Amino acid sequence: MPSTADRLTTLIVDNFDLDEQPNFDASFSDLDISSVDAIAFFKLVNSEFGLGLEANDCEQFETLNDLLRFIDSQAG
């Protein structure tokens, strides 16, 4: 089974026009993802990982690593 990081990478690569693999240490603003796209991304994350994140919950994640750690903490 793919890791959480692999699954997040797939979501990003499939939904955003990035020239390279995402940097999990970069802030979301550094990834050049608009706020509208970020909300759409978090909806995809909710669907992929069975989460119930609301739009305002997204503000707690400054980097993909923050999101990754959160998702992993919710597993099990």
C-alpha positions as CSV (number, residue, x, y, z in Angstrom):
1,M,0.0,0.0,0.0
2,P,1.4,3.5,-0.9
3,S,2.5,5.7,2.0
4,T,0.6,8.8,3.0
5,A,3.3,10.9,1.3
6,D,3.0,8.9,-1.9
7,R,-0.8,9.4,-1.9
8,L,-0.5,13.1,-1.2
9,T,2.1,13.5,-4.0
10,T,-0.3,11.7,-6.4
11,L,-3.1,14.1,-5.5
12,I,-0.9,17.1,-6.0
13,V,0.6,15.9,-9.3
14,D,-2.8,14.9,-10.7
15,N,-4.5,18.2,-9.8
16,F,-1.8,20.9,-10.0
17,D,0.4,22.0,-12.8
18,L,3.8,21.7,-11.0
19,D,7.1,21.4,-12.9
20,E,8.5,19.0,-10.2
21,Q,7.6,16.8,-7.3
22,P,6.2,18.8,-4.4
23,N,8.5,20.0,-1.6
24,F,6.9,18.8,1.6
25,D,8.9,21.4,3.6
26,A,7.7,24.3,1.5
27,S,4.8,26.5,2.7
28,F,1.5,26.2,0.7
29,S,2.1,29.8,-0.5
30,D,5.5,28.7,-1.9
31,L,3.8,26.0,-4.0
32,D,1.9,28.7,-5.9
33,I,-1.5,27.2,-5.1
34,S,-4.3,29.7,-5.0
35,S,-6.6,29.7,-2.0
36,V,-9.5,28.4,-4.2
37,D,-7.2,25.6,-5.4
38,A,-6.1,24.9,-1.8
39,I,-9.7,24.5,-0.7
40,A,-10.4,22.1,-3.6
41,F,-7.2,20.2,-2.7
42,F,-8.3,19.8,0.9
43,K,-11.7,18.4,-0.3
44,L,-9.7,15.8,-2.3
45,V,-7.6,15.1,0.8
46,N,-10.8,14.6,2.8
47,S,-12.1,12.2,0.2
48,E,-8.8,10.3,-0.1
49,F,-8.2,9.9,3.6
50,G,-11.7,9.9,5.0
51,L,-11.2,13.1,6.9
52,G,-13.7,15.8,7.8
53,L,-11.6,18.9,7.4
54,E,-13.5,22.2,7.0
55,A,-12.1,25.2,5.0
56,N,-11.0,27.0,8.1
57,D,-9.2,23.9,9.4
58,C,-6.8,24.2,6.5
59,E,-5.1,27.3,8.0
60,Q,-3.5,25.1,10.6
61,F,-1.2,23.4,8.0
62,E,1.7,25.6,6.9
63,T,3.4,22.8,4.9
64,L,2.6,19.5,3.3
65,N,4.6,17.9,6.1
66,D,2.2,19.4,8.7
67,L,-0.7,17.9,6.7
68,L,1.1,14.6,6.4
69,R,1.7,14.4,10.1
70,F,-2.0,15.2,10.8
71,I,-3.2,12.6,8.4
72,D,-0.9,10.0,9.9
73,S,-2.1,10.9,13.4
74,Q,-5.7,10.3,12.4
75,A,-5.0,6.8,11.0
76,G,-6.1,3.9,13.0
